[in-house]
Amino acid sequence: MTGAITVGDQGLAGKVAWLCSAGSYPDAAEIVSIETHMSWVFLTDGHAYKLKKPVRHDYLDFSTLAAREHYCREEVRLNRPLAPGVYLGVVPLTRNAQGDLELDGSGQAVDWLVKMRRLDRQRMLDRLVRARAPLEAPVRGVIEKLVQFYREAPAAAMDPGAYLQRCAEGLKLNRRLLLDPVLDLPKDRIAAVHDGLLAWQRQVPEYLAARAGRIVEGHGDLRPEHICLETPPVIYDRLEFNRDFRILDPWEEISFLAMECEHLGAGDLAALVVETYGAHSGEKVPAALRHHYMATRACVRARLAALHVLDRPRQLWPRWLGEAREYLQIAERHRQACQD
């Protein structure tokens, strides 16, 4: 399994330490810092600043200053349609003549940050799902917004054969990575889920082939934690670093959101997502196709959870491998459902 190549860790540590200080910002009484797999996020009283790590994976490259600036600007551009008024721009982290760091100073840029309006974490869909808040009306609003977004999204229709091949190759790669002995995940389940999904694709290729003409440039990472139930709702963190990951069937993305609601224990909300999208989009697809998409996305989420062990202390491995096993269980349920 290929891990990240990190460039300039020492420089990154100094930047992170400086950005963790409230005195580095014009509006901060205190700073909350959040580390993700690919970024650091710094929350002030009213804003969020995202610093991309200088990492290189098979699927992204943030290893140079120019690349980080480019993808910061792409993140702002791509997210403004679904999150108007949230993505405020890109600001440089500069070093002055005395060698001191400054935010948006006049010295040489040593890195770049995405500046956002800070969103209320208590209004995030994943938190509200866990709190068992009443969500039918606001989630319908989210789906209506997504219907309009997909209608206006750039079309990216594919040849049916190419789409089928892409779907199959994605499953084969996912299976291979999950079977890495380092992860010690249940090999029989991984093989059964992936082989079953591949067999389904061969048995009824017309289901996927029929969607090849409906492919668009979508969100790419439509999870409940990327939805803030303000009025109107905000859908953010659209995937910027690899366009291929945004090229998809809207029904795949909606199925992904439904699967993630299910993972949070909200099966009723998952059903509402699917029902509302079908009603408002006017697009009906076979239930088996939706189950296939949900199973496939659960397999991908299992892999992404497992990948965290490569850059985390061993004592944290049980958390991520446990999450991977949960997603594999969801994948197995939906694999069976799409073949019933």
N, C-alpha and C positions, 0 to 999 in steps of 0.2 A: 504494500500500500504506500502511495506517495504522500509524504507529509509536506508541510510548508517549508519553504526556504525563507529565512528571515534575514534581512539586510539591515545592518546598522542598529543593532539592538541597543548599544550603549547610547547612541544619539536619541533613540526613541525614549529610553528611560528618562533622560534629562528633559525632554519635551513634556512627557507625561507628568513628571514631578512639578514642572513649572505651571502646567495647565490645571493642576490640582489645587493651586493656590488661589484663594478668592481675590487677592490683590492683583492678579493678572487680568481681571475683567473690570469694565466700568460699572457694572450693575450687580455685583455679586456680594452677598453677605456671607455665603458659604457655598461650597462646591460639592456636588455629588458626582462621583466618577463611576462609570460602568464599563467594564471590559467585555468585549464580545470576541468572537473568533477572528474577526478581521479588522476591528476598529476599537478605539476608545471614545466614549461619549462623556462629555462634561456638562453637567446641568447647573446653570446659574438660576437666579430667582425667576427670570423670565425667558431665558433662552437655552438652547442646547447646541453644543459645538461637537462635531464629529471629526475625529482625526483617524485617517486610515493607516493601518499598520503597514510597514514596508515589507510585505510578504509576497511570495510568489508560489502559486499552486499550479496544477495542470490547467485549471479553469479560470484563473485570474492572475494578473500581474500588477501589483502595487509597488514594485521594488524600486522604482525611480521617482524622483521628485516630479518630473513631467507627467508620469502616469498618474500619480496621486492627484495632481491638479486637474488633469483631464477627467478622471472619474468623479471627482468632487463636482465638477461642472455638469457632468452627465447626470449625476444624482439629482441635482437641483432641477435641471431641465425635465427629466423624466417624471419627477414626482409632483410638479406643480399642477397638472391636470386633476389629479385625485386628491391633492392636499393644498388647495389654493390658500395663500396667505401664511403658509407654514414654512416653506423653504425660502429663506430670505436672501440667500446668496452664498458666495464663497469668499472667505477672508484668508489672507496670508498670515502665517506665523513668521515673523521677521526677526533678524538679528541686527542691532544697531552698531554704530561705530565702536562703542565701548564693549561690544560682545554680549550685550544683554538681549534676551528674548523680549519681543513685544507682539501684541495681537494687533494685526492690521497697521503695523508701523511703516515707516518710510525706508527702512533698511532692506537688506537682501532677504528674499523669501527662502526660508529653510524648510517649510512645509505648508500645507493648505488644510483648511477646515471648512466643512459645511456648517453654515449657521442657520438655525431653525428657531421658530417660536416654540417655546416649551409647551408640550401638551400635558394635560392632566392625566397622570397614570391611573388614577382611580376610575377614569372613564374608558380605559382600554377594555376591549371586548373580552379578552381572556380573564381579566380580573372580575368583570361583572358576571361572566359565566360561573366562575368559581364561587362567587357570592350568591348565586342563584337569584339574581335580580330579574325582574320581568323585562324581557328583551324582544318580544315579538314585533312591536311597532318599530323600534330603532333598527332592528336587523332587516326588516322589510325595506326601510329607507336605504340601508347599505346596498342591498341587492338591486334596488331600482337605480342607484347611482352607477353600479357596475354594469348594468344592462346598457345604459347610455354610453359609458366608457368603451365597452366592446363594440358598440355600433360605430363609434367614431375612431376606433383604433386602426392604425395602419394594417391593411390586409397583408397576409404572408402565406397565401395559399400554396400548398405543396402538391406534387404529383402523388397520387394514392400509393403507388409502390414505394416511393421514397419515404412517405410518412409511416408506412408499415415497417420498413427497414429501420427507421429511426426509433420507433417504439420498441422493436425487438432488441436492437443494439443497446439501448438504454438499460433494459432489464438484464442483459448478459453482463454488462459492465458492473451493474449494481450487485449482482450475485457474486461475481468474482471478488469484489472488494469486501463484501460482507463475510466471505469465506476465509479471509485472512486469518491464519492461526493465532496471531497476536490477540485477536478480539475474543476468542473462545466463546463464540455465539453458537446457538443450536444449528449445526450443519444440516441436519435432516429437515428442519423447518424451513431454513433458507432455500434449500434445493427444491423442496416441495412447492413452496409459494412461487418461486420464480419459474420453475419448470411448468407449473400449472398455468401461470399467466401466459407464458410463451405458447403453450399448447392451445389455449383459448384463442390467441391471435391467429394461429394457423387454422383452427376449426371454423371461425367466423370472421374472416378477414374483411368482409364487407362492412362490418360495424365501424371499424377504424377508417377504412377507405372512404366511407361516406362523409367523414369529418375532415378529410384532407383539404377540401375547398373552403373550410370555415376557419382556418388558422389565422390568428391575428398576433400582433405584438402586444402582449398583455402585461400583467403586473410582475409575475415571476416568482413571488413569494407571499401569496395571499393567505396569511395566517391571522388568527384572532388577535394576537399581540400587535399586529400592524394596522388595527382598526380602532380608532378613537371615536366614541359615540358622543361627540359634540353635536350641535345643531347648526348646520348640516353635518353629517358624519365626515370624518377625515380618514382616508386610506393612504397610508404612507409606507416608506421603506421599499418602494418599488425597486426591483433588482437592477442595478446599473452596470455591473462589472462584466457581464457576458450576455450579449443580445440573444444568443441561441436559447438561453434559459427563459427568455420572455416570449419566445415564439411557440404558441400553443393553441390548443382548442379551448375556447372559453368554458366549455363544459368540463374540461379537465381541471381548470382552475377553480371553478365552483365546486366540483367534487372534492378537490383538495381542501377547500375551506370547510366543507361539510365533514370531511374526515377528521380535521383538526378539532372541530366542535365535539365530535364523537370521542376523540382522545381525551377531551376535558370532562367527559361524562355527561355531555348534553346531547343525547341522541335525538331528542325532540327538536332541538335547535338545528341539528344537521338536516333533519327532514324538512324543516321550514325553509332553510337555505335552498334546498333542491326544488321544493314546490314553488317557492316565490320566483326563482330564476326561470323555471319552465313557464310559469304563467306570464311573466312580464316580458320575456324575450320572445315568446311565441315559438320557441324551439323545443321540440320533443325528441328525446333520444331514448333508446332502449335502456331499461333498468340495468341490464347486464353490462352495458358500456360504462354507466356511472360506477358500478361496483368495480369494474376493471380499473378505471381511473383512480378510484379510492385506494384500491389495493396497491397499484403501482406507486402512487404517491406515498403511501405508508412505508413501502420498501425503501424509497429514497430517504424518507425521514429517519428510518432505522439506520441507514448508512451514515447520514450526517451526524446523528447522535453518537454512533460508534467512533467516528473520526475524531471526536473530542479527546479520546484517550491518547492520541499521538502528541498532544501538546499540553497535557494536564498531568499533575502529580498522580502517582499510582493510587493514592488514597481516594481520589475523586473518580476513579474508573467505575466503581459499582453504580454510581448514579447514572452515568451516561450509558453504560451497557444495559442497565435495567430499563432505561427509556427505549433503547434499541429493541429489546425483547418485547416491550409493550407494543411498539409499532408493528413488529412482526406478527404479533397475535391479531392485531387489527387487519393486517394484510391477509392473513390466512382466512379470517371470517369473510372478507369481501371476495377473495379468490373463490371460495366455495359458493358464495351467493351469485357470482357472475356465471357459474357453470350449472346452477340449479335449473 
